[in-house]
Amino acid sequence: MENISRKKILIVDNSSWNIYNFRLPLVKKLQLEGYEVIVASPIDEFIHYIHQVISIRHIPLEHLQPRSKNPFRDILLFSNLLLIYRQEKPDVILHFTIKPNLYGSLASRFLKIKSISVVTGLGYTFLHPKGLNRLIPLFYKIALKNIQRLIVYNPDDKNEFITKKILPAEKCLIIPGSGVNTNYFNALPKTEISQKFIFLFIGRLLYDKGLQ
């Protein structure tokens, strides 16, 4: 019988915490569709996620530090990604978060491997264009030049990439977020209405999100 190899998808993220909390349903769905899925991310206390998914292989990214501005460490990260991509030869790479989107997309472009970038939010670097942050749009433009698609979660982010001429509109796709597993996060039974004022905020407690 002819041995038909499965298509290989590599997912790159800046933490195992992100994989565990946001990407596991995607990994499982891709596996159900018949793809071989590999994940690359730094190792943290959430690395146990690999025990929840059958036949998933994790590749550690020891040089990826999301908040580091050390250029030598970023050069090591870029070299690490180049080596992984060259060895694994995936059919397509999914990049999440800023450093994988920048250095990973650049590495996949160098090796002529198809890649998709997912920008869940523009974050601090776009909101505060000071110092080196002013170069981020230019870096995005260089890194994302040959990607297959850019996925964003809202029209404002899409317009930002188009206005700054980072990518043409036809390469940008809007989806309504990462999604929520309603089988796990289900609504509680309705209780009696409290007389107290209840304020609900879903998000991180940051000044940039309107909290002072």
LONU-716195 format. One record per residue (C-alpha): residue number from 1; x, y, z; residue in one letter. Coordinates in steps of 0.2 Angstrom, whole numbers, plus 2048, in hexadecimal, padded with zeros to 3 digits. Example, Ala and Ser with C-alpha at 12.3 -4.5 7.8 and 13.67 -1.06 7.14 Angstrom:
BEGIN
SITE:pos:px:py:pz:code
SITE:1:83E:7EA:827:A
SITE:2:844:7FB:824:S
// end
This chain:
BEGIN
SITE:pos:px:py:pz:code
SITE:1:800:800:800:M
SITE:2:806:811:7FC:E
SITE:3:80C:81B:80B:N
SITE:4:803:82C:80A:I
SITE:5:80C:839:816:S
SITE:6:801:845:81F:R
SITE:7:802:858:81D:K
SITE:8:80C:85F:82B:K
SITE:9:807:86F:834:I
SITE:10:813:878:840:L
SITE:11:80B:884:84D:I
SITE:12:817:890:855:V
SITE:13:812:89A:865:D
SITE:14:81B:8A4:872:N
SITE:15:816:899:881:S
SITE:16:80F:888:885:S
SITE:17:803:891:890:W
SITE:18:7FB:899:880:N
SITE:19:7FB:887:878:I
SITE:20:7F2:880:887:Y
SITE:21:7E5:88E:889:N
SITE:22:7E2:893:877:F
SITE:23:7E9:887:869:R
SITE:24:7E4:875:86F:L
SITE:25:7D3:875:867:P
SITE:26:7DC:87A:857:L
SITE:27:7E9:86D:859:V
SITE:28:7DC:860:85C:K
SITE:29:7D1:865:84D:K
SITE:30:7E0:865:841:L
SITE:31:7E4:853:847:Q
SITE:32:7D2:84E:844:L
SITE:33:7D4:855:832:E
SITE:34:7E3:849:82F:G
SITE:35:7F1:855:832:Y
SITE:36:801:852:83B:E
SITE:37:803:860:848:V
SITE:38:813:866:850:I
SITE:39:814:874:85D:V
SITE:40:823:87F:860:A
SITE:41:823:88A:870:S
SITE:42:82D:88D:880:P
SITE:43:82B:881:88E:I
SITE:44:822:887:89D:D
SITE:45:817:87F:8AA:E
SITE:46:809:87C:89E:F
SITE:47:814:870:893:I
SITE:48:808:862:89A:H
SITE:49:7FC:867:88C:Y
SITE:50:805:85A:881:I
SITE:51:7FE:84C:88C:H
SITE:52:7EC:852:887:Q
SITE:53:7EF:850:874:V
SITE:54:7F3:83F:86B:I
SITE:55:802:83F:860:S
SITE:56:807:851:862:I
SITE:57:81A:855:862:R
SITE:58:821:864:86B:H
SITE:59:831:86D:866:I
SITE:60:838:879:874:P
SITE:61:83D:88B:86F:L
SITE:62:84A:88F:87C:E
SITE:63:84E:8A0:875:H
SITE:64:83D:8A7:874:L
SITE:65:83A:8B4:881:Q
SITE:66:82B:8BE:87D:P
SITE:67:830:8CE:887:R
SITE:68:842:8CD:883:S
SITE:69:84A:8DB:879:K
SITE:70:85B:8D3:878:N
SITE:71:85F:8D2:865:P
SITE:72:86C:8C4:867:F
SITE:73:85E:8B9:86F:R
SITE:74:853:8BD:860:D
SITE:75:860:8B8:854:I
SITE:76:862:8A8:85D:L
SITE:77:84F:8A6:85C:L
SITE:78:84F:8A9:84A:F
SITE:79:85D:89C:847:S
SITE:80:854:890:852:N
SITE:81:844:892:847:L
SITE:82:84E:890:837:L
SITE:83:855:880:83D:L
SITE:84:844:879:843:I
SITE:85:83C:87E:833:Y
SITE:86:84A:877:828:R
SITE:87:849:866:832:Q
SITE:88:836:864:833:E
SITE:89:832:86A:822:K
SITE:90:81F:86E:826:P
SITE:91:813:871:818:D
SITE:92:80D:881:821:V
SITE:93:811:88A:831:I
SITE:94:805:893:83D:L
SITE:95:80D:8A2:846:H
SITE:96:805:8A9:856:F
SITE:97:80B:8B8:860:T
SITE:98:817:8C6:85B:I
SITE:99:829:8BD:85B:K
SITE:100:823:8AD:852:P
SITE:101:81A:8B9:845:N
SITE:102:829:8C3:842:L
SITE:103:838:8B7:843:Y
SITE:104:82E:8A7:83F:G
SITE:105:826:8AF:82F:S
SITE:106:837:8B6:82A:L
SITE:107:83F:8A4:82C:A
SITE:108:831:89C:822:S
SITE:109:833:8A9:815:R
SITE:110:845:8A5:814:F
SITE:111:842:893:812:L
SITE:112:833:895:806:K
SITE:113:827:88C:812:I
SITE:114:814:892:812:K
SITE:115:80F:89B:822:S
SITE:116:800:8A3:82A:I
SITE:117:802:8B1:837:S
SITE:118:7F4:8B3:844:V
SITE:119:7F4:8C4:84D:V
SITE:120:7E9:8C3:85C:T
SITE:121:7EC:8D6:860:G
SITE:122:7F8:8E3:85B:L
SITE:123:7FE:8E5:86D:G
SITE:124:80A:8F1:876:Y
SITE:125:816:8F4:867:T
SITE:126:808:8FB:85C:F
SITE:127:800:905:86A:L
SITE:128:810:90D:86F:H
SITE:129:81A:911:860:P
SITE:130:82A:917:869:K
SITE:131:83C:912:867:G
SITE:132:83E:902:85E:L
SITE:133:82C:8FF:85E:N
SITE:134:82B:90B:850:R
SITE:135:834:8FE:845:L
SITE:136:827:8F0:848:I
SITE:137:81C:8F4:83A:P
SITE:138:82B:8F4:82E:L
SITE:139:831:8E3:835:F
SITE:140:81F:8DC:833:Y
SITE:141:81F:8E2:821:K
SITE:142:830:8D9:81E:I
SITE:143:82C:8C9:827:A
SITE:144:81A:8C7:821:L
SITE:145:81D:8CB:80F:K
SITE:146:81B:8B9:809:N
SITE:147:80F:8B2:815:I
SITE:148:7FF:8A9:80E:Q
SITE:149:7F3:8B2:81A:R
SITE:150:7F2:8BE:829:L
SITE:151:7E4:8BA:835:I
SITE:152:7DE:8C8:841:V
SITE:153:7D0:8C8:84D:Y
SITE:154:7C8:8D9:849:N
SITE:155:7C7:8E6:83B:P
SITE:156:7D1:8F3:844:D
SITE:157:7E1:8E8:844:D
SITE:158:7DE:8E4:832:K
SITE:159:7DC:8F6:82D:N
SITE:160:7ED:8F9:836:E
SITE:161:7F6:8ED:82C:F
SITE:162:7EE:8F3:81C:I
SITE:163:7F1:906:820:T
SITE:164:803:904:825:K
SITE:165:805:8FA:814:K
SITE:166:80B:8EA:81D:I
SITE:167:800:8DF:813:L
SITE:168:7F3:8E1:806:P
SITE:169:7E0:8DF:80B:A
SITE:170:7DE:8CE:801:E
SITE:171:7EB:8C6:80D:K
SITE:172:7E2:8CB:81D:C
SITE:173:7D4:8C0:824:L
SITE:174:7C9:8C5:833:I
SITE:175:7C3:8B7:83F:I
SITE:176:7B9:8BA:84F:P
SITE:177:7C6:8B5:85B:G
SITE:178:7CE:8A5:861:S
SITE:179:7BD:89F:867:G
SITE:180:7B6:898:877:V
SITE:181:7B3:885:87B:N
SITE:182:7A1:887:881:T
SITE:183:7A0:875:886:N
SITE:184:7AD:879:893:Y
SITE:185:7AA:88B:897:F
SITE:186:797:88A:898:N
SITE:187:78B:896:8A0:A
SITE:188:786:894:8B3:L
SITE:189:774:893:8B7:P
SITE:190:76C:8A4:8B9:K
SITE:191:76A:8A9:8CB:T
SITE:192:760:8B7:8D4:E
SITE:193:765:8C9:8CF:I
SITE:194:770:8D1:8DB:S
SITE:195:76D:8E3:8E1:Q
SITE:196:780:8E6:8E0:K
SITE:197:788:8EE:8D1:F
SITE:198:792:8E0:8C8:I
SITE:199:79F:8E5:8BB:F
SITE:200:7A6:8D8:8AF:L
SITE:201:7B6:8DB:8A6:F
SITE:202:7BD:8CD:89B:I
SITE:203:7D0:8D1:897:G
SITE:204:7E0:8D5:89F:R
SITE:205:7E2:8E3:8AC:L
SITE:206:7EC:8EF:8A1:L
SITE:207:7EB:902:89E:Y
SITE:208:7EB:8FF:88B:D
SITE:209:7DA:8F6:88D:K
SITE:210:7D2:905:895:G
SITE:211:7D6:902:8A8:L
SITE:212:7DD:910:8B2:Q
// end
